[in-house]
Amino acid sequence: MIVPETNLRSAKRPGVTASGRLGKPASRIAWAVAGAVVLAAVGWVVWVDRQIHYFADRNEARPANAIAVFGAAEYDGRPSPVLRARLDHALALYQEKIAPLVITLGGGDPADRHSEGGVGHDYLMAHGVPDAAIIAETTSDNTEESAKRLAVIARANHLNDIVVVSDGTHLFRVHALCSAMGLNVFTSPRPEAKGLSQWDAVQRMAHEILSYTWWRVRQGFSSRD
């Protein structure tokens, strides 16, 4: 029997083409990849969050060669509440004879004649720490630069063990940066401020997670060069 050509065309399944058959597996792969990326990102954030909390809740202060205070804002020669809290904690450690030397870290705005490290130096001197027991670093602009400058100071002064002081949420990143510079550091968080709002706490965590992640990304690319 001869089947008319029109019947052959109508026998094909409507809407099914070669590209359609290939499109479904490709779509599934794309969704699977996207899902894997999302899961990896969530897993990374959870891991970093746990590390931040671990260091924030852990005081490793012990006898060392020096105490290093990471800087925070200063206002026309006066420490901000955050910087003052860090300096007070470092002062308490010094008075407990944890270390005979305090290093204050942090630069300042080029238009400002003051620096975070310089203000820290003056504050500690005003509270009884002799000038000979303080080294002020006054040029670094951020945490990573402060860690680099701390490494230079440590090697120049043969400082093998250093207690680093900052906010609790800051110390995971500080520890990672210092370790990458070859420093042996012990973290000691300053007492947490009372009345910190939930929004401020979320902002701090987000800042630290993003900053640490960006540093690790740059580390990964620089290691390939």
C-alpha positions as CSV (number, residue, x, y, z in Angstrom):
1,M,0.0,0.0,0.0
2,I,1.3,3.4,-0.8
3,V,1.0,5.9,2.0
4,P,0.5,9.5,1.0
5,E,3.3,11.9,1.9
6,T,0.9,14.1,3.8
7,N,0.1,11.2,6.2
8,L,3.8,10.7,6.9
9,R,4.2,14.3,7.9
10,S,1.2,14.1,10.2
11,A,2.5,10.9,11.9
12,K,5.3,12.9,13.5
13,R,4.8,13.7,17.2
14,P,3.9,17.4,17.4
15,G,6.2,19.8,19.1
16,V,9.1,17.3,19.4
17,T,12.3,18.3,17.6
18,A,16.0,17.3,17.8
19,S,16.8,20.6,19.6
20,G,13.9,20.0,22.1
21,R,15.2,16.5,22.9
22,L,18.7,17.9,23.6
23,G,17.4,20.9,25.5
24,K,16.0,19.0,28.4
25,P,19.2,17.3,29.5
26,A,21.1,20.6,29.1
27,S,18.6,22.3,31.3
28,R,18.9,19.7,34.0
29,I,22.7,20.0,33.9
30,A,22.4,23.8,34.2
31,W,20.1,23.5,37.2
32,A,22.3,20.9,38.8
33,V,25.4,23.2,38.4
34,A,23.5,26.2,39.8
35,G,22.3,24.1,42.8
36,A,25.8,22.9,43.5
37,V,27.1,26.5,43.4
38,V,24.4,27.6,45.8
39,L,25.1,24.8,48.2
40,A,28.8,25.4,48.1
41,A,28.3,29.1,48.8
42,V,26.0,28.4,51.7
43,G,28.4,25.8,53.1
44,W,31.3,28.3,52.8
45,V,29.3,31.0,54.6
46,V,28.4,28.6,57.4
47,W,32.0,27.5,57.8
48,V,33.3,31.1,57.9
49,D,30.6,32.1,60.4
50,R,31.5,29.2,62.7
51,Q,35.2,30.2,62.5
52,I,34.4,33.8,63.4
53,H,32.4,32.7,66.4
54,Y,35.1,30.3,67.5
55,F,37.7,33.0,67.7
56,A,35.3,35.6,69.1
57,D,34.5,33.3,72.1
58,R,38.1,32.2,72.7
59,N,40.7,34.1,74.7
60,E,44.2,32.7,74.0
61,A,46.2,35.3,75.9
62,R,49.4,33.9,77.4
63,P,52.9,35.1,78.1
64,A,54.3,36.4,74.8
65,N,56.9,38.9,73.4
66,A,54.4,41.6,72.5
67,I,50.7,42.6,72.5
68,A,49.5,44.0,69.2
69,V,46.4,46.2,69.1
70,F,44.6,46.5,65.7
71,G,43.4,50.0,65.1
72,A,39.9,51.5,64.8
73,A,38.6,55.0,64.3
74,E,40.1,58.0,66.1
75,Y,38.4,61.4,66.4
76,D,40.9,64.3,66.2
77,G,43.4,62.6,68.5
78,R,40.9,60.8,70.7
79,P,40.2,57.1,70.4
80,S,36.7,56.1,69.4
81,P,34.8,53.9,71.8
82,V,35.8,50.8,69.8
83,L,39.5,51.8,69.8
84,R,39.4,52.7,73.5
85,A,37.9,49.3,74.4
86,R,40.7,47.6,72.4
87,L,43.4,49.7,74.1
88,D,41.9,49.2,77.6
89,H,42.0,45.4,77.0
90,A,45.6,45.6,75.8
91,L,46.5,47.7,78.8
92,A,45.0,45.1,81.1
93,L,47.0,42.4,79.5
94,Y,50.2,44.6,79.8
95,Q,49.5,45.2,83.5
96,E,49.0,41.4,83.9
97,K,52.6,41.1,82.5
98,I,51.4,39.1,79.5
99,A,54.1,40.9,77.5
100,P,56.6,43.7,78.0
101,L,55.8,45.5,74.8
102,V,52.6,46.9,73.2
103,I,52.3,47.5,69.4
104,T,49.6,49.9,68.3
105,L,48.6,49.6,64.7
106,G,46.8,51.8,62.2
107,G,47.3,54.8,60.0
108,G,44.9,57.8,59.4
109,D,43.4,60.0,56.9
110,P,46.0,61.9,54.9
111,A,44.2,65.2,55.8
112,D,44.4,64.3,59.5
113,R,47.6,64.8,61.5
114,H,46.6,62.0,63.8
115,S,46.7,58.2,63.2
116,E,45.1,55.2,64.9
117,G,48.5,53.9,66.0
118,G,49.7,57.3,67.2
119,V,46.5,57.9,69.2
120,G,46.9,54.4,70.7
121,H,50.5,55.2,71.7
122,D,49.4,58.4,73.5
123,Y,46.5,56.8,75.2
124,L,48.6,54.0,76.6
125,M,51.3,56.5,77.8
126,A,48.6,58.5,79.5
127,H,47.6,55.3,81.4
128,G,51.1,54.5,82.7
129,V,52.8,52.5,79.9
130,P,56.3,53.9,79.3
131,D,57.2,55.1,75.9
132,A,60.0,52.5,75.6
133,A,57.3,49.8,76.0
134,I,55.3,51.0,73.0
135,I,55.8,50.7,69.2
136,A,53.4,52.8,67.1
137,E,52.8,51.8,63.5
138,T,51.1,54.7,61.8
139,T,50.9,54.0,58.1
140,S,48.6,51.0,57.5
141,D,45.2,51.7,55.9
142,N,43.4,48.4,56.6
143,T,43.6,45.1,58.5
144,E,45.7,43.4,55.8
145,E,48.3,46.2,55.7
146,S,48.4,46.2,59.5
147,A,49.2,42.5,59.5
148,K,52.0,43.1,57.0
149,R,53.4,46.0,59.0
150,L,53.2,43.9,62.2
151,A,55.2,41.2,60.5
152,V,58.0,43.7,59.6
153,I,58.0,45.0,63.2
154,A,58.1,41.5,64.6
155,R,61.1,40.4,62.5
156,A,63.0,43.6,63.2
157,N,62.5,43.2,66.9
158,H,62.8,39.4,67.1
159,L,59.2,38.9,68.4
160,N,58.3,35.2,68.1
161,D,55.0,35.2,70.0
162,I,52.4,38.0,69.8
163,V,49.0,38.4,71.5
164,V,46.7,40.2,69.0
165,V,43.8,42.3,70.4
166,S,40.7,43.4,68.5
167,D,37.0,42.9,68.4
168,G,35.9,39.3,68.7
169,T,34.3,39.1,65.2
170,H,37.5,40.6,63.7
171,L,40.0,38.1,65.1
172,F,39.4,35.1,62.8
173,R,40.5,37.3,59.9
174,V,43.3,38.9,61.9
175,H,44.6,35.4,62.8
176,A,44.4,34.2,59.2
177,L,46.3,37.3,57.9
178,C,49.0,37.1,60.6
179,S,49.5,33.4,60.0
180,A,49.8,34.0,56.3
181,M,52.6,36.5,57.1
182,G,54.4,33.8,59.1
183,L,53.5,35.2,62.6
184,N,52.8,33.1,65.6
185,V,49.8,34.9,67.2
186,F,47.4,34.3,70.0
187,T,44.0,36.0,69.8
188,S,42.4,37.9,72.7
189,P,39.1,39.6,72.1
190,R,38.2,42.9,73.8
191,P,35.1,42.8,76.0
192,E,32.0,43.1,73.8
193,A,30.1,46.4,74.0
194,K,26.8,46.2,75.7
195,G,23.6,47.2,73.8
196,L,24.9,46.1,70.3
197,S,21.8,46.0,68.1
198,Q,20.9,42.9,66.1
199,W,21.4,44.9,62.9
200,D,24.9,46.0,63.9
201,A,25.8,42.4,64.7
202,V,24.6,41.2,61.3
203,Q,26.5,44.0,59.6
204,R,29.7,43.1,61.4
205,M,29.4,39.4,60.5
206,A,28.6,40.2,56.9
207,H,31.6,42.5,56.6
208,E,33.9,39.9,58.1
209,I,32.6,37.1,55.9
210,L,32.9,39.2,52.7
211,S,36.3,40.6,53.7
212,Y,37.7,37.1,54.5
213,T,36.3,35.6,51.3
214,W,37.7,38.4,49.1
215,W,41.1,37.9,50.7
216,R,41.0,34.2,50.1
217,V,39.9,34.7,46.5
218,R,42.9,37.1,45.9
219,Q,45.2,34.6,47.6
220,G,44.0,31.9,45.3
221,F,44.7,34.0,42.2
222,S,48.1,35.3,43.4
223,S,49.3,31.8,44.1
224,R,48.8,30.9,40.4
225,D,51.0,33.8,39.3
